[in-house]
Amino acid sequence: MSESYRKWIEEKLVKLEAVDCYSAGATPETVAEQAGIPQSEIIKLNFNETMFISKAKLSALIKEVADEIDLRLYPEDEEVKLREKLSGYMKVPKDYLAVGNASDELIDRIVRLFVEKGDSGISFSPTFAIPRLCVKRQEGEWATVPLLSNLQLDVKGLISKFSDKTRLLYLCSPNNPTATQFKMEDVETLVKSFPGVVILDEAYGEFADYSFVPRIREFENMIILKTFSKAFGLAALRLGYGVANPELAKILTEKSPLPYPVSVFTLRMGCKMLDNIELMKKSVEQVKNERGKLIKALNEIDGIEAFDSQANFLLVNTRKPADEVYEKLLKRGIMLKKWGKLLQYDNCFRVTVGLPEMNAKLIETLKQIQGE
């Protein structure tokens, strides 16, 4: 090995070591092992997964897809067919649609296309971390403006940070982790004021009061991201899509660095879910119903504050320290997403709206912990 190569790789490794990356954290398997309980008893409420669509029904659809496709062949027109079905679901022309390997991959694709070294991206805090990580990897700058105390957007604060180097604005609505859907007029003001590309992440849109998709023709610089991971219950398959004006949608579709970013199996399963759209719609109604019950029950526990939600999860603040509550929950086999201090709230958790029996276990356990 040459000295020049050794020096280069060592410098590269040091540089890469400093790159901030997404970490999924503990798994049910490791939590079960540490808690000394069977993995089947773990209550997993940390990743905003939707459990209300029957696993058996999904398995039946998966078997249909497996019988229909030939795994020996590369993708052919499966993406076109999915965009045609999405066109009917979203009620937009198919040339307004771009498909990706989950909305995470689409975020990365957008950043690679539109953000260069020295450019900057902007968002609010707290919010989803992936856009920041992607911009930093492009050697861009990242700016944030805190949400207001009511968890809504600081529109003036964000606009004050726009510059001729700000190429990307990221808006997650409903927002992760606050579960807040922002005022439509605030989003509209920001998009129309922004000099670059706007990502409006509506990953949780099916659980919310409104979507900007019907208005997409009004905003030439906006890309609305949607996903099959949440309302459709296909988190394992990684399927997302973007809705944008045809110019942007074409760029996203044709300028992907990969020839086949989404597998045939995943594309076909997306079509199956759209053919069986009632599964999703029924599941969403169940989530909303259970969400209201969970918020009410948590707010009846002394020392717990649960906020209103427009997503399939809640933001919860506890009087006891977050670390203490988190460790006690893990020992009892309950997994939440610990955030700690968010804005003026000191001990925050993000809590997935689980099945009734999962939520009941969470409620009873939190009562015990708060009473200790």
N, C-alpha and C positions, 0 to 999 in steps of 0.2 A: 504494500500500500504506500503510495507516494506521500511525502510530507505535506505537499500542497493540498491533497485530498483530505488527509487527516485534519489539517488545520481548518479547512472549509467545513467539514462535517461537524467538527466540535463547535465551531461558531454557530452553525445552523441549529444544532441541538440546543445550545444555550438560548438562542432566540426563540425557538419553538417551545421551550420549557416555560417561557414567560407568557405564552399565548393563553388567554382565558378560554376555557372550554365548558360546555354544558355537562353537568353531572347528574345522573338520575338518582343517585343516593341508594339507600338500603332497598333490598328486595324482600318480598314475603318469605322467601326461603331463609334468608339470614335472620330476619326478625323472629321467625318461628324457632329457629335453632337457639337464638339468644334467650328467648322467652321460655323455652322448654315446652312448647305446645305444638300440636300438629299444624302443618301449614294450612290445612283445610279450615282451621278455625281463625285464621288471620282475617281481620276486617280491613280491607284496603280502600282507603278514602283519601288518597294523596295525589292521584294523577288525573282527576276529572274524567274518569272513564264512565261510560254509560252502561249500566248493567240491566236495564229494563227491557231490552230486546232479548228474547229467549235464545240461549246458546244452542238449543236443539234446532230452532228454526234457522239460525245462521249456519249451522253445520249442514243442514239439508240443502241450503242454497250453495254452499261450498262444494258439496258432492255433485250438484248439477253442473257447476262450472268445471269441475274436474273431468266430468264425462264429456263435456263439449269441446274442450281445447286439446291441442296437440302440443305437449311440452317440448317437443323436439324443434318447434318452429319459432322463429323470431316474430315479434309483433308485426301485424299487418295493418288492418284498418280498425283495430279495437279502440284506439284513442279517438278516431273520428266518430265512431258509433257512440262512445261515451259522451262526447261533446254534443252530439245530436240529442241524446236523452237529457243531458243537463240543460240544453236550450229550452226544452219543454218544461223542466222543473223550475228553472230560474226565470223563464219567460223573457229571454234575450236571444238574439241571433247567435248561432254557433260560432261566428267569427269574433264574438266578444269573449270567448272562453279559452283558457289555457290550462292544461292539466299537468300536475307535478307529483313527485314522490313525497306526498304530504305537503302541507303548507310551509313546513320548515324548509324543505328543499326549494320551494318557490321563493321564499324570502332570500335564501342564499343566492339563488339565480338572479333575482332583481338587484341585489346589492352588487354582485359581480358585474352586471351589465351597466349599472348607472352610477356607481361610486368608485372613484379612483383615489390613489394615494394623495393625501392632502385635502380631499373633500370631507364634508362632514354630514352626519345624520343627526336627527333630533327626535326626541320623544318626551314623554312625561315620566314621572316616577311615582309609585312603583308600577312596573308593567313587565311583559314577557321579555326574557333576556336575549333570545336568539338574534334579533336584529342588531343589537349592540355588539354581540360577539362577531357577527358577520362583517359589520363595518370596521371594527378594530382589526380583523384579519386582513382586510383590504388596505390597512394602514391609513384608515380615515379617522377623523375625530368624532366623538359622540357627546352630545349635549343633552341635558334633561332639565325639565322644569317640574317641580313637585305639584301633585294634584292639590286642589283646594281642600279645606277641612271637611267639606261635604262630599269629597271624593269625585268632584267634577273637574273639568278642564280649566286651567288657568290660560285662557285664550290670549290675553294681552301679554302674559309672560312668555308664551311660546312664540308669538309673532315678533316680539322684541329680539329674539335670538336668530331669526331668519337672516341669512346673508347670501351673497352671490356664490358662496362656497357650500351652502347647505343644499345638498342634492336629494336627500331622502327625509321624509317625515313619516314616522310610524305611529299609527293610532290603533289601539286594540280596543274594540267596543262591541260587545261587553268586554270589560277589561279583566285581564288575569294579572293580579290575584284579587282585585276588589269586587269583581262581579258587577260592576257599574256599567250601565249603558249610558253613554254621554248624550247630552242634548243635541238633537239633530241640527239646530241652528249653529251650535258651537263647532261641530264637525264641518259644516258647510263653510263657515267663515274661514276656518283654518285651511281647508283644501283650496278655496278660491284665492287665498292670500299667499299660498306657498309657491315659490319659484321652481320647485323641482317635482320629483315623483312622490306621490303619497301612497303608502300602504295602509288600507283600512282593513284590519284583521277582524273578520266576523266569524271566527271559529265557533263561537257560541251563539251565533245569530238565530238559530232555530228556537232557542229558549227565550228569546228576547221579544220586546214589543214591536220593533221595526227593523228593517234592513234598508241600506242605501242602494241595493241592487236595482230596484225599479227606477232609480234616478241616475243610473250610471252614465247616461248620455249627456248629462249636464256637466260632467267633470272629466275633461280630457286627460288630466294628469293623475287620476286615481285608479289604483288597482285594488279591488276588493278580494280578499282571500277567504275561501271557504274550505271545509274539510269534511271527510267521511269519518273522521276519528271520534267525533263527539256524538252528535245526535244519531248518526247512523250506526254507531257501535263497531266500527271497523278499525280501531286504533292499531291493531297488529299488522294491518295490511299497508298502512302509510299511503293514503290517497288524498290528495288535495287538489284544488283548482282555483284559478283566478278569474275574475270578471272585470273586464276593462274595455276601453274603446278599441276598435279593431287594430289600430296601429300598434298600441302597446301589447295587445293580446298576440299579435303576429310575431312581434319581437320575442316575447316570452316563449312562444311555441317553437319558432325556427332557430333561435339563438341559444338553445340549451347546449351546454358543452357535451352532453351525452346523447347518443343516437336513440337509445331506448330508456328514458329515465324511469318509466313505470312498467311493471311486468304485465304480461298478457293476463295472468290470473287476476291480478288486482284490478285491472281495467274492466274485465268481465264481471267481477264481483260488484264493482260499482254500478254497472248496468243492471245487475240482478236486484240490487237494493232499490234502484229507481223504479224498476218494474214492480217492486213490492213496497211502494212508498208508504203504505198504510202501517207497516211495521214501525217505521221511524216516527210517523205522526202520532201513533198510539203511545209510543215510548216517551215522546216529548211531553205529552199531556200527563203521563204518569210522573215524570220528573217534576214538572211544575206543581202538581198536586202534593207530592211528597216534600218538595222544597218549602212550600208554605207551612206544612206541618212541622218540619224540622226547625225552621226559623223560630216559630212560636214556642216550641218545646225548649230550645236552647236558651231563649230569652227568659224563660221561667226559672232557670237555674241561677241561683245567687252567685255572682262573680263571673258570669258569662254574658257577653254581648255579641249577638249575631246580627249582621247587617242585611238589608234587603238585597235581593239578587235578581239578575236578569240572565243568569247562566245555569249550568248544572252543578254549581258549587257555591259555597258561601265563604265570606270573610268573617272570621270570629276573633274576638279579643277576649283574653282571660285576665282576671285580676291576679291570679297566681303567676309567677314567672313562667315564660314560655318553655324554657329548658326543663323545668320541673314537671310541668304538665306533659310535655312531649315524652320524657323518659317513662313516666308512669303509664302513659297510654301504650307505649311500645311493650312494656312488661306485661300488659294485659292483651297484647296482640292487636292493637288498633293503630293503623298508620295514617297520620295526617301530614300535610305539608306545613312544616314550621317556617314562619317568616320572621318572627320576633318583632322588632320595632318597625312600624310602617306609619309614616307621618306622625300624628299626635298619639297614636295607639302603640303601647309598649310590648304587648304579648300576643301577636297575631298568628293565626293559623288559617290555612285554606282547607276547606272541608268539602269533599265531594258529596253530592246528594246520592246516597246509596239506596239499596233496597230497604223496605220498611224494617226488616229484622236487623239489618246492619245499623241503621240509624237508631233503633231502639237500644242496641248494645252501646253505641257511642253515648247516647243521652244518659243512660244509667251509669256508665263508667265516669263520665264527667261530673255527675252528681256526687259520686263517691269521692273523686279526687278533690273537688272543691270543698267538700265537707271535712277533709282530713286535716 
